[in-house]
Amino acid sequence: MGVISENSVILMCKCGSRTVPIKCCRSFTSYMDLVDKLCFKFSGFRFDSVRLFYNLRDYDGCVLENDDDLEVMFSLAGCYGVEVIDVTVVNSSGSSGCFGSDTVAIGVDRSESSCLTIDVGSDGLGGGSSGSYGSIFTSSKGKGSGVSCLGDVVASGSSDGLCTDVGSCSSSKGKGLGVIRSEWRLDVEKERDLLPTFCQHQDRALLSDGWRHYIKEVNQKFEGGAVEFRDKLAKFAIFYGFEYSFAKNETDRVTAFCKDADCKWRVHARLDKKGVEKGRSEAFGDYDASFDELRWYREAVKNSDPESVFEIEVDTETNRFKRLFVAFSACIYGFKHLRPLLFVDGTFLKGNFKGSLLSASAKDGDKGLFPLCIGVADSESNENWLWFMKKLRDILDGDTRSIVFVSDKNAGIKAAVPRVFPTGFHGYCLYHLKNNLRGRLTGGRNKYKERVVGLFSLCAYAPNEMKFNEEMARLKKAGGEARITNFLADLPYEHWANAFFPGQRYGEMWSNLAECFNSWIEKERHLPITQLVDRVRIKLMEQMCCRKQTAAKWRQVLCPTMDEALAIAFQESKAWEVRFSSPDVLEVLCNPSVKVDIGRHSCTCTQWQLNGVPCVHAVCAIKKSGKSLNACVERYFHVECYREAYSRPIMPVPTLWKPEVYGDAVILPPLSRKPPGRNKKKRIRSFGEKVRPIKCTRCGKRGSHNRRSCKEAIN
C-alpha cells in the first residue's frame, strides 16, 4: 500500500463475508462515485439500494448517504489521524448481492437534528416510528393519526423549526411513493429469481437520486426553516413525479396537497410550539433567577481577581435589579498603555427583559478592539449615561491624560461627558452626522444628496480654518444656505471638524469601533444577564491571552499595522528631494513643497499633528535626515506598549462550587420599561374588517403585536 495523503483514506467496505478496500480522494471522490464503485464490486447492487455506515473511534453506525456526510467523514478522519475506515455496506433491495436473504435495515434516530422537523402520521409518507429510516408507504387514507409535535427546534434566521406531518400519495403520475420500506419482514422466506443476474446493467447515477429522502420521517428537522422546507418539498415532488398545491404558505406554517383529485396525500409543516426563548432558558438558565445569580458571580469575580470592578445597583424598596457595571482589572491596566481615546455606545439586549448594554472600548496599538468596561441598564437615558460615565471616571482614577470620547450624537452622552470629564473632549461620529444630513435632504436625487454629503465630509476633514471656510461656502451653496445653517444649528464645530477640534483625535472620525463591539457580542445579547457577563468575560480572557502570545513573536519595534503603513509611505516618497533648514527643520520638495519640523512633530499638511503618526512628508524628511523613524512614532504604536497592554490576564470564574441558593436576600428581575417615544399610528380599518388576534411569545397575551414590537411590562 502506498502512502496515503491527508486528503485520502482507505475504506474497508464489508458486505456479508466479503471485504473490498476502496481508496477515496477528498478532492475527486463524490458519494455517487463511491456507490458506483460498490455497485461494480458487489454483484446485484443497485444505486438506490445501497446503505452505508462507518465506524470511527468510539462512534459506530455513522450514516454515510450524501456528499455532506462524505465530507464530514474526511474531516473526522483528518482530526483523528485515521487512514483506514471500516464501512458496513447494506443492500436494502433484498433481491441479490451479498446477503442470501432479506436484511434488517439499521434504524437511524434523527430526532437530535436542529431546526425544522417532520411529523408523520401512522398511515402517511415516512410513517412509522421516529427512529425509522425513511419509510415511505402508500395508503388511501388522508392525514394520519397520532401526529406528534417536534422536539426543541432552533432555526437560524427564522428562530423556530417546522414540524411536518405527511400523508401518502397514491397519484398515478408519481413514480410510486410506496416502493420503499425500512422494515424488513423475517417471517417469510422468499425464493429469489437468479435469472436477472446473468444480464446485469449498470445503473446510471442521477443528481436527483438524493431528493427521494428529502421528506422521509417523523420529527425530521430543517435548519433553514420554511424556506428550506419549501425547496426540499419541490425537489421531493420532482423526483416522485407528482404535482402539488399549497393550502397554506406562510412564514410559520406550510400545508401542501397532491393536485390529483383521487389522491389524499398532503404534508403540513408548522412552527414548533416550543420557542427559542424557552429552549435558551433550558440551555443557559432561567432569566429571572439569573439576576439573583449576579450576587454569587460578583463574589466569584472578587475572589479570583480582587482588583476588578463589579457593582450591582438594586432598588432598595422593591429589591429589583436596577443597573450593573463591570470592568476587569486587566482591561483597566491595559488601557493605560493605549491611546487616551474611548468609543462609547449603547445597544439593546434581546433577553426577556430587554434593556440596554452600555460600553466603552479603545483601540490597541495594532488598531484592534480593546473593550474597557460594560454596563447594563433599562435604557439609554440621560440618567443612566451619567451613572455610566461616573463609574468610568472611577476606574480611570489616577489617569491624568485628557480623554477623547467618540460617539454618535446621543443626548445622554452629550450631557454626561462635559459634566463628568471636564478636561475631556467629545467628538461626534461623522458617519452618523452624514446619515442625519442625508435624511434632511428630502426631495432631491441620490446624486445630489451624495454630492452635498461629500462636501460636508470635506468640511469635517479640512485641516485648518481657511480650508474649512472654503469647503463650508461650497456646502452652503450646493445644499442651500437656510437648510445647511439649520442643520448645523446644534452642531458646534469643535465636536466634528478637524480645524476646530481641541483634542487629539488620532484621525478617528467614526465610532465604528463601538459598532464592532456590538457585533462582537451579537450572539450573547439574548442570554440571561449572568451568562451574558460571563460570556463577555470568556471572550475577553481568550482575546487577551491570544494577543499576548501573538505579540511575543513580534521582533520589530512598531506594531505590524503601523510598520506596514510607514513602509508604504516611504515607497511613495522615495523620489522626493529634501533640503535642510536646520537639523530638525526640513523642506520636502514635492509638488507642492512642505515644511517638516521633526522636533515638534509637525508638517505643513497638518496630518502628523491630527493623526499622531508621521505623514508621508515626515517619513521622507526623517529618513533623509538620518534620524530614527521609530523614535518619531508615539509610544502607543510600539510593540513594547502593545505587549504591556495585554500583559495581565483575565482570571477564570469556576462554577464547580456554585451554590443553588446564595444568601437570604433575592435580587428580583426589573420591570420592563416602555420604550421612549409615541406609539406608531394604526391604520384606519374598513368597516366590518376582521382582525385575527395573534399571541405574543414574549408576554403571552393576544393582540395585534408580536415579540419584536412587544412593549408590555413583565413582572
Secondary structure, 3 states (H helix, E strand, C coil): CCCCCCCEEEEEEEECCEEEEEEEECCCCCHHHHHHHHHHHCCCCCHHHEEEEEEECCEEEEEECCHHHHHHHHHHHHHHCCCEEEEEEEECCCCCCCCCCCCCCCCCCCCCCCCCCCCCCCCCCCCCCCCCCCCECCCCCCCCCCCCCCCCCCCCCCCCCEEEEECCCCCCCCCCCCCECCCCCCCCCCCCCCHHHHCCCCCCCCHHHHHHHCCCCCCCCCCCHHHHHHHHHHHHHHHHCCCEEEEEECCCEEEEEECCCCCCCEEEEEECCCCHHHHHHHHHCCHHHHHHHHHHHHHHHHHHCCCCEEEEEECCCCCEEEEEEEECHHHHHHHCCCCCEEEEEEEECCCCCCCEEEEEEEECCCCCEEEEEEEEECCCCHHHHHHHHHHHHHHCCCCCCCCEEEECCCHHHHHHHHHHCCCCEEEECHHHHHHHHHHHCCCCCHHHHHHHHHHHHHHHHCCCHHHHHHHHHHHHHHHCHHHHHHHCCCCCHHHCCCCCCCCCCCCCCCCHHHHHHHHHCHHHCCCCHHHHHHHHHHHHHHHHHHHHHHHCCCCCCECHHHHHHHHHHHHHCCCCEEEECCCCEEEEECCCCEEEECCCCEECCCHHHHHCCCCHHHHHHHHHHCCCCHHHCCHHHEHHHHHHHCCCCCCCCCCCCCCCCCCCCCCECCCCCCCCCCCCCCCCCCCCCCCCCEECCCCCCEECCCCCCCCCCCC
